[in-house]
Amino acid sequence: MPSPKIIHTIGFGSILTPSTRYRLLQFIPHLISSGYSVKFTEAKNVSNLFKFTLFLAKSRFYRATIFIQKKLFPISYIFLLSRSQKIIFDFDDSIWTSEKPRSSFTSWRVQTKLNYTLRKSSAVIVGNEFLANYAKKYNKNITIIPTVINPDEYPKKIHAYKKSITLGWIGQSVNFQYLSELHQQFLEIRRSIDFELLVISDKDFKMEGIEVTNERWSIKTELQSILKMDIGLMPLKENEWTNGKCSFKAIQYMASGIPTIASDVGSNKNLITNGVNGFLAKTPNDWADYIKALQSDHLLRIKIGKESIKTIEQKFSQKFAFQMLLKCIQTINDTPKK
């Protein structure tokens, strides 16, 4: 009989998909070092996955932990898997809803698959408390593991006095809408300070009247690109979708000691203590005020940067999160399957 320390991981995407890279793939080497046999499959390989599902469903003796990262599969898959294997389902977005309009049928189908998956999972891992509150309606075994990074991989920013500063934003172009919300604030601060806006993304961002430097995101150059920022920005609107976000932009900025200004929304409130390790913008005027304060005082940037690094190392590091993940896996392995 194969070892019960077998984990079949199914990623929403590849290493180029941020959620897969940071919520699954970065932990695999540590799981292997802890004595687990780990196999990885991309969710898009549906045909292979279906064959694998049938194999597991028919096997009376093969036992493994199935770790599904965010992908919603047909109910028939989950039904077959859950009959013989233990499932861990991980998600870091409010996937039961969407910012883009959905038909009633699509909303029903997504919610039905998600809720069934949550019920059939032996454990559920979520990225923040907002997501946990939703999952608790369908499963009692919930673990909150924030999206984390390895702080040792992040070079640290050296802050110095400068007249012209670089404001920075990193993310996918689908989220340009949030950055565009700061247009009036950028125009206002341009009257008193010199700055450029650095945007690291998959497409070019343009904003009338604002100097924008665009850099294409690359897994090889990401960290060095972030280091060019003097201040990191994470604007968001407040709604059910954004409350599910896990503050990952801010975590990346802060890991490099870059002072961060973020909307006072969702997980940002748990990550940032206003004025201590970053700033939370509650009103449109807050963005301009905080940017001006940080531009004029490089010692403040140094102070906030140091506190930022400390926060990430203590609460949002890979080592911290892996221990929580390992405990979750060990707990369900020690619990007999019903």
C-alpha positions as CSV (number, residue, x, y, z in Angstrom):
1,M,0.0,0.0,0.0
2,P,1.5,3.4,-1.0
3,S,2.6,5.8,1.7
4,P,-0.2,8.1,3.0
5,K,2.3,11.0,2.6
6,I,1.5,11.4,-1.0
7,I,0.1,14.8,-2.1
8,H,-1.3,15.4,-5.5
9,T,-1.4,19.2,-6.1
10,I,-3.6,20.8,-8.7
11,G,-2.7,24.4,-9.6
12,F,-5.1,27.0,-11.0
13,G,-2.3,27.9,-13.4
14,S,1.5,27.5,-13.9
15,I,4.4,29.2,-12.2
16,L,3.5,32.4,-14.1
17,T,0.2,32.5,-12.3
18,P,0.8,34.5,-9.0
19,S,-1.7,32.6,-6.9
20,T,-0.3,29.2,-8.0
21,R,3.3,30.4,-7.5
22,Y,2.8,31.8,-4.1
23,R,0.0,29.7,-2.6
24,L,1.3,26.3,-3.8
25,L,4.5,26.0,-5.8
26,Q,6.8,27.8,-3.3
27,F,5.8,25.2,-0.6
28,I,6.4,22.1,-2.6
29,P,10.2,21.9,-2.0
30,H,9.5,22.2,1.8
31,L,6.9,19.5,1.6
32,I,9.4,17.2,-0.1
33,S,12.0,18.0,2.6
34,S,9.4,17.1,5.2
35,G,9.0,13.6,3.7
36,Y,6.1,14.0,1.3
37,S,5.9,12.8,-2.2
38,V,4.4,15.7,-4.2
39,K,3.1,15.7,-7.7
40,F,1.9,18.8,-9.5
41,T,-0.7,19.1,-12.3
42,E,-2.0,22.3,-14.0
43,A,-5.8,22.4,-13.9
44,K,-6.0,23.0,-17.6
45,N,-4.8,19.4,-18.2
46,V,-8.5,18.3,-17.9
47,S,-8.2,15.1,-19.9
48,N,-5.3,13.8,-17.8
49,L,-7.0,15.0,-14.6
50,F,-10.2,13.1,-15.5
51,K,-8.3,9.9,-16.0
52,F,-6.5,10.5,-12.7
53,T,-9.8,11.1,-11.0
54,L,-11.3,7.9,-12.3
55,F,-8.2,6.0,-11.1
56,L,-8.5,7.4,-7.6
57,A,-12.2,6.7,-7.5
58,K,-11.8,3.1,-8.5
59,S,-8.8,2.4,-6.2
60,R,-9.7,0.9,-2.9
61,F,-6.1,1.1,-1.5
62,Y,-4.5,4.2,-3.0
63,R,-4.5,7.0,-0.5
64,A,-3.4,10.6,-1.1
65,T,-4.1,14.1,-0.1
66,I,-5.5,16.1,-3.1
67,F,-4.6,19.8,-2.8
68,I,-6.7,21.9,-5.2
69,Q,-5.6,25.5,-5.6
70,K,-8.6,27.7,-6.4
71,K,-9.8,25.8,-9.5
72,L,-13.5,24.9,-9.5
73,F,-14.1,21.5,-11.1
74,P,-17.3,19.8,-12.1
75,I,-19.2,18.4,-9.2
76,S,-18.8,14.9,-10.6
77,Y,-15.0,15.2,-10.3
78,I,-15.2,16.3,-6.7
79,F,-17.8,13.6,-5.9
80,L,-15.5,10.9,-7.3
81,L,-12.4,12.3,-5.6
82,S,-14.0,12.8,-2.2
83,R,-15.2,9.2,-2.1
84,S,-11.7,7.8,-1.6
85,Q,-9.3,10.7,-1.0
86,K,-9.0,13.7,1.3
87,I,-9.3,17.0,-0.4
88,I,-7.7,20.3,0.7
89,F,-9.2,23.3,-1.2
90,D,-7.3,26.6,-1.2
91,F,-8.6,29.9,-2.5
92,D,-7.5,33.6,-2.2
93,D,-10.3,35.4,-4.0
94,S,-14.0,36.0,-3.6
95,I,-14.6,33.5,-6.4
96,W,-18.3,33.2,-5.6
97,T,-18.7,36.8,-7.0
98,S,-17.1,38.9,-9.7
99,E,-16.6,42.6,-10.5
100,K,-17.6,41.9,-14.1
101,P,-21.3,41.3,-14.7
102,R,-22.4,37.6,-14.7
103,S,-25.5,36.0,-15.9
104,S,-27.8,34.5,-13.2
105,F,-27.0,31.1,-14.6
106,T,-23.2,31.6,-14.4
107,S,-23.4,32.9,-10.8
108,W,-25.5,29.9,-9.8
109,R,-23.1,27.5,-11.5
110,V,-20.0,29.0,-9.9
111,Q,-21.5,29.2,-6.4
112,T,-22.9,25.7,-6.7
113,K,-19.5,24.2,-7.6
114,L,-17.7,26.2,-4.9
115,N,-20.1,25.4,-2.2
116,Y,-20.1,21.7,-3.0
117,T,-16.3,21.6,-3.1
118,L,-16.2,23.3,0.3
119,R,-18.6,20.7,1.8
120,K,-16.7,17.8,0.4
121,S,-13.2,19.0,1.4
122,S,-11.5,17.6,4.4
123,A,-9.9,21.0,5.0
124,V,-10.2,24.5,3.5
125,I,-7.4,27.0,3.3
126,V,-8.2,30.7,2.7
127,G,-6.2,33.9,2.3
128,N,-8.0,36.1,4.8
129,E,-10.8,36.3,7.4
130,F,-13.4,37.6,4.9
131,L,-13.0,34.5,2.8
132,A,-13.0,32.4,5.9
133,N,-16.4,33.7,7.0
134,Y,-17.8,32.6,3.6
135,A,-16.2,29.2,3.8
136,K,-17.4,28.5,7.4
137,K,-20.9,28.3,6.1
138,Y,-20.0,25.0,4.3
139,N,-17.0,23.6,6.2
140,K,-15.9,23.7,9.8
141,N,-12.2,23.0,9.2
142,I,-10.9,26.3,8.0
143,T,-7.3,27.5,8.1
144,I,-6.4,31.1,7.3
145,I,-3.0,31.3,5.6
146,P,-2.1,34.7,4.0
147,T,-0.4,34.8,0.7
148,V,3.3,35.1,1.6
149,I,6.7,35.5,0.2
150,N,10.3,34.5,1.1
151,P,11.7,37.8,2.6
152,D,15.3,36.6,2.0
153,E,14.7,36.8,-1.8
154,Y,13.8,40.5,-1.7
155,P,16.5,43.1,-2.0
156,K,16.1,46.0,0.4
157,K,15.5,49.6,-0.7
158,I,18.1,52.2,0.3
159,H,16.2,55.5,0.8
160,A,17.9,58.8,0.3
161,Y,16.8,62.4,-0.1
162,K,15.7,63.2,-3.7
163,K,13.6,65.9,-5.3
164,S,12.0,63.6,-7.8
165,I,10.5,60.3,-6.6
166,T,9.1,57.2,-8.2
167,L,5.6,56.0,-7.3
168,G,5.1,52.4,-8.1
169,W,2.3,49.9,-8.9
170,I,2.6,46.2,-9.9
171,G,-0.2,44.0,-11.2
172,Q,-2.1,42.7,-14.1
173,S,-3.6,45.1,-16.6
174,V,-7.2,43.9,-15.7
175,N,-6.7,45.9,-12.5
176,F,-5.6,49.2,-14.1
177,Q,-9.1,50.5,-13.2
178,Y,-8.0,50.9,-9.6
179,L,-4.8,52.8,-10.5
180,S,-6.9,55.1,-12.8
181,E,-8.9,56.2,-9.8
182,L,-5.9,58.1,-8.6
183,H,-5.8,60.4,-11.6
184,Q,-7.0,63.5,-9.9
185,Q,-4.7,62.9,-6.9
186,F,-1.7,62.6,-9.2
187,L,-2.6,65.8,-11.0
188,E,-2.9,67.6,-7.7
189,I,0.5,66.5,-6.3
190,R,2.2,67.2,-9.6
191,R,1.7,70.9,-8.9
192,S,4.1,70.7,-5.9
193,I,6.4,67.7,-6.4
194,D,8.2,65.9,-9.2
195,F,7.5,62.3,-9.7
196,E,7.2,59.5,-12.2
197,L,4.7,56.6,-12.1
198,L,6.3,53.2,-12.6
199,V,3.8,50.5,-13.7
200,I,5.0,46.9,-13.9
201,S,2.4,44.9,-15.8
202,D,1.6,42.8,-18.9
203,K,0.5,45.9,-20.8
204,D,1.2,49.6,-21.0
205,F,-0.6,52.0,-18.8
206,K,-1.3,55.5,-19.9
207,M,-2.6,58.5,-17.8
208,E,-3.2,61.9,-19.3
209,G,-0.9,64.5,-17.9
210,I,1.2,62.1,-15.9
211,E,4.7,60.8,-16.7
212,V,4.4,57.0,-16.8
213,T,7.2,54.5,-17.1
214,N,6.0,51.0,-18.1
215,E,8.0,47.9,-17.5
216,R,6.9,44.4,-18.6
217,W,6.4,42.0,-15.7
218,S,8.9,39.1,-15.7
219,I,9.5,36.5,-13.1
220,K,13.2,37.2,-13.6
221,T,13.1,41.0,-13.2
222,E,10.1,41.5,-10.9
223,L,12.1,42.1,-7.7
224,Q,14.6,44.5,-9.2
225,S,11.7,46.4,-10.8
226,I,10.0,46.8,-7.5
227,L,13.2,48.1,-6.0
228,K,13.0,51.1,-8.3
229,M,10.0,52.4,-6.4
230,D,10.2,55.0,-3.6
231,I,6.6,54.5,-2.6
232,G,4.4,51.6,-3.4
233,L,0.7,52.1,-4.2
234,M,-2.3,49.7,-3.7
235,P,-5.5,51.5,-4.5
236,L,-8.8,49.5,-4.4
237,K,-12.5,50.1,-4.4
238,E,-14.5,48.6,-1.5
239,N,-16.8,45.8,-2.5
240,E,-17.3,42.1,-2.1
241,W,-14.7,41.2,-4.6
242,T,-11.9,43.4,-3.3
243,N,-12.6,42.4,0.3
244,G,-11.4,38.9,-0.8
245,K,-8.1,40.2,-2.0
246,C,-5.0,39.3,0.1
247,S,-2.9,42.5,-0.1
248,F,-0.2,40.8,-2.1
249,K,1.0,44.0,-3.8
250,A,1.6,45.6,-0.5
251,I,3.3,42.6,0.9
252,Q,5.8,42.7,-2.0
253,Y,6.5,46.4,-1.6
254,M,6.9,46.0,2.2
255,A,9.3,43.0,1.9
256,S,11.7,45.4,0.1
257,G,11.3,48.1,2.7
258,I,9.3,50.3,0.4
259,P,6.7,52.5,2.2
260,T,3.2,51.5,1.1
261,I,0.0,53.5,0.7
262,A,-3.0,51.3,0.4
263,S,-6.8,51.8,0.4
264,D,-8.3,51.2,3.8
265,V,-10.0,48.0,2.5
266,G,-10.1,44.3,3.4
267,S,-6.9,42.6,4.3
268,N,-4.9,45.9,4.0
269,K,-6.3,46.8,7.4
270,N,-4.7,43.7,9.0
271,L,-1.4,44.2,7.2
272,I,-0.8,47.9,7.7
273,T,-0.9,49.9,10.9
274,N,-1.5,53.4,9.8
275,G,1.6,55.6,10.2
276,V,3.7,52.8,11.6
277,N,4.5,50.3,8.8
278,G,2.6,52.1,6.0
279,F,-0.4,54.3,5.4
280,L,-4.1,53.5,4.9
281,A,-5.9,55.9,2.6
282,K,-9.6,56.4,3.6
283,T,-10.3,59.5,1.5
284,P,-9.1,60.8,-1.9
285,N,-7.2,63.6,-0.1
286,D,-5.3,61.0,1.9
287,W,-3.4,59.8,-1.1
288,A,-2.0,63.2,-1.9
289,D,-1.2,64.0,1.8
290,Y,0.7,60.7,2.4
291,I,2.6,60.9,-0.9
292,K,3.7,64.5,-0.1
293,A,4.7,63.5,3.5
294,L,6.9,60.6,2.3
295,Q,8.4,62.6,-0.6
296,S,9.6,65.4,1.7
297,D,11.0,63.2,4.4
298,H,13.4,60.4,3.4
299,L,13.9,59.6,7.1
300,L,10.2,58.8,7.3
301,R,10.6,56.5,4.3
302,I,13.5,54.8,6.1
303,K,11.5,54.4,9.3
304,I,8.4,53.1,7.6
305,G,10.5,50.8,5.4
306,K,12.2,49.2,8.4
307,E,8.8,48.5,10.1
308,S,7.5,47.1,6.8
309,I,10.3,44.6,6.6
310,K,9.8,43.6,10.2
311,T,6.0,43.0,9.7
312,I,6.6,40.7,6.6
313,E,9.3,38.7,8.3
314,Q,7.2,38.1,11.4
315,K,3.8,37.5,9.9
316,F,3.9,37.1,6.1
317,S,7.0,34.9,5.5
318,Q,7.2,31.6,3.7
319,K,8.5,29.9,6.9
320,F,5.5,31.1,8.9
321,A,2.9,30.0,6.4
322,F,4.5,26.6,5.7
323,Q,4.2,25.6,9.3
324,M,0.5,26.4,9.2
325,L,0.1,24.4,5.9
326,L,2.1,21.4,7.3
327,K,-0.1,21.4,10.4
328,C,-3.2,21.4,8.3
329,I,-2.0,18.5,6.2
330,Q,-0.9,16.5,9.2
331,T,-4.2,17.0,11.0
332,I,-6.3,15.6,8.2
333,N,-3.9,12.7,7.6
334,D,-4.3,11.8,11.3
335,T,-8.1,11.9,11.1
336,P,-9.8,8.8,9.7
337,K,-11.8,9.4,6.6
338,K,-15.5,9.0,7.1
